[in-house]
Amino acid sequence: MTSGTHPGRTARAGAGRRQRGRYGAPAVLLAPFLLLFTACTLIPIGYAIKLSLFTERRSGLGFGDAETVFTGLGNYTRALSDAAFRDGFLTAAQYCLLYIPLMTGLALVLALLLDSTLARARRFFQLTLFIPHAVPGIIAALLWMYLYTPGISPVLDALEALGTQPDPLGHPLPAVVNMALWQWTGYNLVIFYAALQAIDRSVLEAAVVDGAGPLRTALSIKVPLIRPSIAMVGLFTVIGSLQLFTEPMILYGTSPGVTSSWTPNMYAYTAAFERHDYGLAASASVLLALAAAGLSFAVTRLTRGRSERRREADA
């Protein structure tokens, strides 16, 4: 009997090598992302969940050594029963209701204007509107605090000279929304404008031939075609709105309406670094993450449901 390689075995070996090659390259390319995602996201989340299940207690009158005690859901109960924490979510909800429609609508209108045939110097306006986003958030907040402070703000001095006495820090929510609009409108405008540029020009030309004017083309053709981009911007904006921290933290101490627990993030920060209650801070952070995940799921389901119903109606 002669020795040799069985044809079936050779075919199986070749198929195995092809299979490994098919999945090996994606695994190598995804490995750095998965490593960073695990180190920077999954492990901190797991540590926060673990930390939220414990608290530190001192024996006697509080002069003894601190003892770490397992409390289960005790920290979550304390956070949810705290009116300051619940009021922070109310502030975040008011911020979302005011900021998201204004920012999305303004960015969409500006993108449609830049995409119109009458627009000139598109690159100049794109760069001009995007520059505020390139400014670090803390620096932008400090600049706006300077503009909001009576006595040193040239804008408020000019308005007072005209006979008005504005007090933007007396009502901090519109002031914070204005700061966020200034910083993020240009960023989302770029997303909308890129989506508009990807629309097949033959579709727009057909609309013009059919007699559709610029406004009708924008509302009936362009906006529906970039609806996925609008949904994506809405999803990211909801998540970012719940994480509101930098702007009100800069205004804290300057505006009487901004307290140390004005937003959920500020509540967690105060619990951790002022009260040194790390278990409470971790539980507040986990609850905030769950709220963001729930809202993200709701927004995704809402936009997907509308798209499916629209496709069924068109069919």
ChimeraX attribute file (.defattr): number of C-alpha atoms within 10 A of each C-alpha:
attribute: neighborCount
match mode: 1-to-1
recipient: residues
	/A:1	3
	/A:2	4
	/A:3	5
	/A:4	6
	/A:5	8
	/A:6	8
	/A:7	9
	/A:8	9
	/A:9	10
	/A:10	11
	/A:11	11
	/A:12	11
	/A:13	12
	/A:14	12
	/A:15	12
	/A:16	12
	/A:17	12
	/A:18	12
	/A:19	11
	/A:20	11
	/A:21	12
	/A:22	11
	/A:23	10
	/A:24	13
	/A:25	11
	/A:26	10
	/A:27	12
	/A:28	10
	/A:29	10
	/A:30	11
	/A:31	12
	/A:32	11
	/A:33	11
	/A:34	14
	/A:35	12
	/A:36	11
	/A:37	12
	/A:38	13
	/A:39	12
	/A:40	11
	/A:41	12
	/A:42	14
	/A:43	12
	/A:44	12
	/A:45	17
	/A:46	12
	/A:47	11
	/A:48	19
	/A:49	16
	/A:50	15
	/A:51	18
	/A:52	26
	/A:53	19
	/A:54	22
	/A:55	19
	/A:56	15
	/A:57	13
	/A:58	12
	/A:59	10
	/A:60	8
	/A:61	6
	/A:62	9
	/A:63	8
	/A:64	10
	/A:65	11
	/A:66	12
	/A:67	12
	/A:68	12
	/A:69	11
	/A:70	15
	/A:71	14
	/A:72	13
	/A:73	12
	/A:74	17
	/A:75	24
	/A:76	22
	/A:77	13
	/A:78	14
	/A:79	21
	/A:80	15
	/A:81	11
	/A:82	11
	/A:83	11
	/A:84	18
	/A:85	21
	/A:86	18
	/A:87	15
	/A:88	21
	/A:89	19
	/A:90	15
	/A:91	18
	/A:92	22
	/A:93	16
	/A:94	12
	/A:95	20
	/A:96	19
	/A:97	13
	/A:98	14
	/A:99	22
	/A:100	19
	/A:101	12
	/A:102	16
	/A:103	24
	/A:104	21
	/A:105	15
	/A:106	17
	/A:107	24
	/A:108	21
	/A:109	15
	/A:110	20
	/A:111	24
	/A:112	22
	/A:113	17
	/A:114	20
	/A:115	19
	/A:116	16
	/A:117	9
	/A:118	8
	/A:119	11
	/A:120	12
	/A:121	8
	/A:122	14
	/A:123	10
	/A:124	10
	/A:125	15
	/A:126	18
	/A:127	12
	/A:128	11
	/A:129	20
	/A:130	20
	/A:131	15
	/A:132	19
	/A:133	18
	/A:134	12
	/A:135	12
	/A:136	10
	/A:137	16
	/A:138	13
	/A:139	13
	/A:140	21
	/A:141	22
	/A:142	15
	/A:143	12
	/A:144	20
	/A:145	22
	/A:146	15
	/A:147	17
	/A:148	23
	/A:149	18
	/A:150	18
	/A:151	11
	/A:152	11
	/A:153	14
	/A:154	14
	/A:155	15
	/A:156	20
	/A:157	18
	/A:158	12
	/A:159	12
	/A:160	13
	/A:161	10
	/A:162	9
	/A:163	9
	/A:164	11
	/A:165	13
	/A:166	13
	/A:167	14
	/A:168	18
	/A:169	20
	/A:170	15
	/A:171	13
	/A:172	19
	/A:173	20
	/A:174	15
	/A:175	20
	/A:176	23
	/A:177	19
	/A:178	15
	/A:179	18
	/A:180	21
	/A:181	20
	/A:182	19
	/A:183	22
	/A:184	20
	/A:185	22
	/A:186	26
	/A:187	19
	/A:188	24
	/A:189	26
	/A:190	19
	/A:191	18
	/A:192	26
	/A:193	21
	/A:194	15
	/A:195	19
	/A:196	22
	/A:197	13
	/A:198	11
	/A:199	14
	/A:200	10
	/A:201	11
	/A:202	9
	/A:203	13
	/A:204	17
	/A:205	13
	/A:206	11
	/A:207	17
	/A:208	14
	/A:209	10
	/A:210	9
	/A:211	11
	/A:212	16
	/A:213	11
	/A:214	16
	/A:215	12
	/A:216	13
	/A:217	18
	/A:218	20
	/A:219	12
	/A:220	12
	/A:221	16
	/A:222	20
	/A:223	18
	/A:224	12
	/A:225	17
	/A:226	19
	/A:227	15
	/A:228	15
	/A:229	18
	/A:230	20
	/A:231	17
	/A:232	15
	/A:233	19
	/A:234	21
	/A:235	20
	/A:236	12
	/A:237	20
	/A:238	23
	/A:239	18
	/A:240	13
	/A:241	18
	/A:242	23
	/A:243	18
	/A:244	20
	/A:245	17
	/A:246	18
	/A:247	22
	/A:248	24
	/A:249	21
	/A:250	18
	/A:251	22
	/A:252	18
	/A:253	12
	/A:254	15
	/A:255	19
	/A:256	12
	/A:257	16
	/A:258	20
	/A:259	17
	/A:260	21
	/A:261	24
	/A:262	24
	/A:263	28
	/A:264	28
	/A:265	25
	/A:266	23
	/A:267	23
	/A:268	27
	/A:269	23
	/A:270	17
	/A:271	20
	/A:272	16
	/A:273	11
	/A:274	10
	/A:275	12
	/A:276	13
	/A:277	18
	/A:278	22
	/A:279	26
	/A:280	26
	/A:281	28
	/A:282	27
	/A:283	27
	/A:284	27
	/A:285	24
	/A:286	19
	/A:287	16
	/A:288	18
	/A:289	16
	/A:290	12
	/A:291	15
	/A:292	19
	/A:293	14
	/A:294	13
	/A:295	16
	/A:296	18
	/A:297	12
	/A:298	13
	/A:299	18
	/A:300	15
	/A:301	12
	/A:302	12
	/A:303	17
	/A:304	14
	/A:305	12
	/A:306	11
	/A:307	15
	/A:308	11
	/A:309	11
	/A:310	11
	/A:311	10
	/A:312	9
	/A:313	8
	/A:314	7
	/A:315	6
